Amino acid sequence: MFQKKIKVITSFLKKNFFFVLFISTVGIGVSIYWVFYTPRFYTLWPNVGLDGVAMSINRHNPLLLLAIGNSHFGSGRVYDIKKAEKAYIEAIKLDPNLFEPHYQLGRIHFINGKFTSALIEVEKTLALDPEFKHAYYLRGLVYGYQGNLDNAIIGFEEFIKRDDVNWAGYNDLAWVYFKKGDYVKVKEVAGKGLERGAGSPWLNNMYGTALMNLGERKEAKKYFEVALQIAEAMKPADWGGSYPGNNPVIYQQGLEETKNVIRHNLALVASD
């Protein structure tokens, strides 16, 4: 019975070879078209080296370009900041109303030390979406590194208004107050941050730094010890998760530098 079915199928294929070939080709073509046009697959193509193929098939899709840019900028296997920048620029050309490419370009400019260009992209982002909280965080970072500390404070405070749970906003706001030499505010802000992120080595170190500068050295030592214990248990990828957008090749170095800063602070109060 089984052999008879096989013979029937074989006979049909021989008699209708070109029809079957046509149907198969159309089916494959439709499948390829569907796969490359389906948004949930957009982030896959750079990771398997097919972003060029995806773009040749779906070249006028700004969301695909955005996904390709993101895949090259911290959220995929292949880190290539130049390809990411090119993809974001092309996405904006296709759809000027997309705010995320502007934000990502701002982050790239910030990493490259182009602070004026970064701020321009931040303002473009907020013009398109005034409630996009991450743009305020980036604004705070850029102004902080520029030395415009009052505007940096405003940036981080605006971020915190929109995300009171995220400890990172408090950590960086405390950092700005540290740069201003206002250790009372550093202690206050870092303390609020610790309520949201007690497991952050950066916040423990920041709070300890405030205590040390306010003369509370024995108490500061406790926070430095906690900070170092947490940092020493971290892996490079954990450090990278707190500094998204950076090249993964610097994660290990960044983690070691973080630990060295904490060790230095701990050494300052070790004799107390």
C-alpha positions as CSV (number, residue, x, y, z in Angstrom):
1,M,0.0,0.0,0.0
2,F,2.8,2.4,0.9
3,Q,4.8,1.6,-2.2
4,K,1.7,2.2,-4.3
5,K,1.3,5.7,-2.8
6,I,4.9,6.4,-3.5
7,K,4.4,5.4,-7.2
8,V,1.4,7.7,-7.5
9,I,3.3,10.6,-6.0
10,T,6.3,10.0,-8.2
11,S,4.1,9.8,-11.3
12,F,2.4,13.0,-10.4
13,L,5.7,14.8,-9.9
14,K,7.0,13.6,-13.3
15,K,3.9,14.6,-15.1
16,N,3.7,18.0,-13.4
17,F,7.4,18.8,-12.8
18,F,7.3,22.4,-14.1
19,F,4.1,23.2,-12.2
20,V,5.5,21.8,-8.9
21,L,8.8,23.7,-9.6
22,F,6.8,26.9,-10.2
23,I,4.7,26.5,-7.0
24,S,7.9,25.7,-4.9
25,T,9.7,28.7,-6.3
26,V,6.7,31.0,-5.5
27,G,6.4,29.5,-2.1
28,I,10.1,30.1,-1.3
29,G,9.9,33.6,-2.7
30,V,6.9,34.5,-0.5
31,S,8.6,33.0,2.5
32,I,11.8,35.0,2.0
33,Y,9.7,38.2,1.4
34,W,7.7,37.5,4.6
35,V,10.7,36.8,6.7
36,F,12.6,39.9,5.7
37,Y,9.6,42.1,6.0
38,T,8.5,40.8,9.4
39,P,9.5,43.3,12.2
40,R,10.3,40.6,14.8
41,F,13.2,39.4,12.6
42,Y,14.7,42.8,12.1
43,T,17.3,42.5,14.9
44,L,18.3,39.0,13.7
45,W,19.9,40.0,10.4
46,P,23.0,41.9,11.7
47,N,23.7,39.0,14.1
48,V,23.8,36.5,11.3
49,G,25.5,38.8,8.8
50,L,22.5,39.3,6.6
51,D,21.8,43.0,7.3
52,G,22.9,43.8,3.8
53,V,20.6,41.3,2.3
54,A,17.7,42.5,4.5
55,M,18.3,46.1,3.3
56,S,18.5,45.1,-0.3
57,I,15.0,43.4,0.0
58,N,13.5,46.0,2.4
59,R,15.5,49.1,1.7
60,H,12.8,51.7,2.3
61,N,11.9,50.6,5.9
62,P,13.2,53.0,8.6
63,L,12.3,50.6,11.4
64,L,14.6,48.0,9.8
65,L,17.4,50.6,9.7
66,L,16.7,51.5,13.3
67,A,16.9,47.8,14.3
68,I,20.1,47.3,12.3
69,G,21.6,50.4,14.0
70,N,20.6,49.1,17.4
71,S,22.1,45.7,16.7
72,H,25.4,47.4,15.9
73,F,25.2,49.6,19.0
74,G,25.1,47.5,22.0
75,S,22.1,45.2,21.6
76,G,23.6,42.6,19.2
77,R,26.7,40.4,18.7
78,V,28.3,42.7,16.2
79,Y,29.5,46.1,17.6
80,D,30.2,48.6,14.9
81,I,29.5,52.2,15.9
82,K,30.1,53.5,12.3
83,K,27.5,51.1,10.8
84,A,25.1,52.1,13.6
85,E,25.5,55.8,12.9
86,K,25.0,55.3,9.2
87,A,21.9,53.2,9.8
88,Y,20.4,55.9,12.1
89,I,21.1,58.7,9.6
90,E,19.4,56.7,6.8
91,A,16.4,55.9,9.1
92,I,15.9,59.6,9.8
93,K,16.0,60.4,6.0
94,L,13.2,57.9,5.5
95,D,11.1,59.0,8.5
96,P,12.1,62.3,10.1
97,N,9.4,61.8,12.8
98,L,11.2,58.9,14.4
99,F,12.7,60.1,17.7
100,E,14.8,57.1,18.6
101,P,17.4,57.4,15.8
102,H,18.1,61.0,17.0
103,Y,18.5,59.7,20.6
104,Q,20.9,57.0,19.5
105,L,22.9,59.4,17.4
106,G,23.1,61.6,20.5
107,R,24.5,58.7,22.5
108,I,27.1,58.0,19.7
109,H,28.2,61.7,19.7
110,F,28.5,61.6,23.5
111,I,30.7,58.5,23.4
112,N,32.8,60.2,20.8
113,G,33.2,63.3,22.9
114,K,31.1,65.5,20.5
115,F,29.0,67.1,23.1
116,T,27.5,69.9,21.1
117,S,26.3,67.5,18.4
118,A,25.0,65.2,21.2
119,L,22.9,68.0,22.6
120,I,21.5,68.9,19.2
121,E,20.3,65.3,18.8
122,V,18.9,65.4,22.4
123,E,16.8,68.5,21.6
124,K,15.6,66.9,18.3
125,T,14.5,63.8,20.3
126,L,12.6,65.8,22.8
127,A,11.0,68.0,20.2
128,L,9.5,64.8,18.7
129,D,8.7,63.2,22.1
130,P,8.9,65.5,25.2
131,E,8.3,62.6,27.5
132,F,11.1,60.4,26.3
133,K,12.9,60.0,29.7
134,H,16.2,58.7,28.4
135,A,16.8,61.9,26.5
136,Y,16.8,63.8,29.7
137,Y,19.3,61.4,31.2
138,L,21.5,61.8,28.2
139,R,21.2,65.6,28.5
140,G,22.3,65.4,32.1
141,L,25.4,63.3,31.1
142,V,26.4,65.6,28.3
143,Y,26.1,68.8,30.4
144,G,27.9,67.0,33.3
145,Y,30.9,66.2,31.1
146,Q,30.8,69.7,29.6
147,G,31.0,71.2,33.1
148,N,27.6,72.8,32.8
149,L,26.6,71.4,36.2
150,D,23.4,73.4,36.8
151,N,21.9,72.2,33.5
152,A,23.2,68.7,34.2
153,I,21.2,68.8,37.5
154,I,18.0,69.8,35.6
155,G,18.5,67.0,33.1
156,F,18.8,64.3,35.8
157,E,16.0,65.7,37.8
158,E,13.7,65.6,34.7
159,F,14.7,62.0,34.2
160,I,14.0,61.1,37.8
161,K,10.5,62.8,37.5
162,R,9.8,60.3,34.8
163,D,11.6,57.3,36.3
164,D,11.8,57.5,40.1
165,V,12.6,53.8,40.4
166,N,15.8,53.8,38.4
167,W,18.8,54.1,40.8
168,A,21.1,55.3,37.9
169,G,19.4,58.7,37.8
170,Y,20.2,59.3,41.5
171,N,23.7,58.1,41.1
172,D,24.5,60.5,38.3
173,L,22.7,63.4,40.0
174,A,24.9,62.7,43.1
175,W,27.9,62.7,40.8
176,V,27.1,66.2,39.6
177,Y,26.7,67.4,43.2
178,F,30.0,65.8,44.0
179,K,31.6,67.8,41.1
180,K,30.0,70.9,42.7
181,G,31.5,70.0,46.0
182,D,28.1,69.9,47.7
183,Y,28.6,66.7,49.8
184,V,25.5,67.2,51.8
185,K,23.4,66.9,48.6
186,V,25.6,64.0,47.5
187,K,24.7,62.1,50.7
188,E,21.0,63.0,50.3
189,V,20.7,62.0,46.7
190,A,22.8,58.9,46.9
191,G,20.9,57.9,50.0
192,K,17.6,58.0,48.0
193,G,19.3,56.0,45.3
194,L,20.3,53.3,47.7
195,E,16.7,52.9,48.6
196,R,16.2,51.9,45.0
197,G,19.4,50.1,44.3
198,A,21.2,48.9,47.4
199,G,23.1,46.4,45.2
200,S,24.8,49.1,43.1
201,P,28.6,49.4,43.8
202,W,28.5,52.9,42.3
203,L,25.9,54.2,44.7
204,N,27.6,52.6,47.7
205,N,30.8,54.1,46.7
206,M,29.2,57.5,46.1
207,Y,27.4,57.4,49.4
208,G,30.7,56.5,51.1
209,T,32.5,59.3,49.3
210,A,29.9,61.8,50.7
211,L,30.3,60.4,54.2
212,M,34.1,60.6,53.9
213,N,34.1,64.2,52.8
214,L,31.6,65.1,55.6
215,G,34.0,63.6,58.2
216,E,32.1,60.4,58.8
217,R,35.0,58.2,57.9
218,K,34.2,55.0,59.9
219,E,30.7,54.9,58.4
220,A,32.1,55.6,55.0
221,K,34.4,52.6,55.3
222,K,31.4,50.3,55.6
223,Y,29.9,51.5,52.3
224,F,33.3,51.2,50.5
225,E,33.6,47.7,51.8
226,V,30.1,46.8,50.5
227,A,30.8,48.5,47.2
228,L,34.0,46.5,46.7
229,Q,32.4,43.3,47.7
230,I,29.6,43.8,45.1
231,A,32.1,45.0,42.4
232,E,34.4,42.0,42.9
233,A,31.5,39.6,42.4
234,M,30.6,41.3,39.1
235,K,31.4,40.0,35.6
236,P,32.4,42.3,32.7
237,A,29.0,41.9,31.2
238,D,27.4,43.2,34.4
239,W,29.5,46.3,34.2
240,G,28.6,46.7,30.5
241,G,24.9,46.5,31.4
242,S,25.3,49.7,33.4
243,Y,27.1,51.4,30.5
244,P,25.1,50.4,27.4
245,G,26.4,51.6,24.1
246,N,30.1,51.0,24.9
247,N,32.2,48.6,23.0
248,P,32.2,45.2,24.8
249,V,36.0,45.0,24.5
250,I,36.3,47.7,27.2
251,Y,34.0,46.0,29.7
252,Q,36.8,44.2,31.6
253,Q,38.9,47.4,31.7
254,G,35.9,49.4,32.9
255,L,35.1,46.9,35.7
256,E,38.7,47.0,36.9
257,E,38.8,50.8,36.9
258,T,35.6,50.8,39.0
259,K,37.1,48.4,41.5
260,N,40.3,50.4,41.6
261,V,38.4,53.6,42.4
262,I,36.6,51.9,45.3
263,R,39.9,50.4,46.5
264,H,41.5,53.8,46.5
265,N,38.6,55.3,48.5
266,L,38.8,52.4,50.9
267,A,42.5,52.9,51.4
268,L,41.8,56.5,52.4
269,V,39.8,55.5,55.4
270,A,41.4,52.1,56.1
271,S,43.3,53.4,59.2
272,D,40.1,54.7,60.9
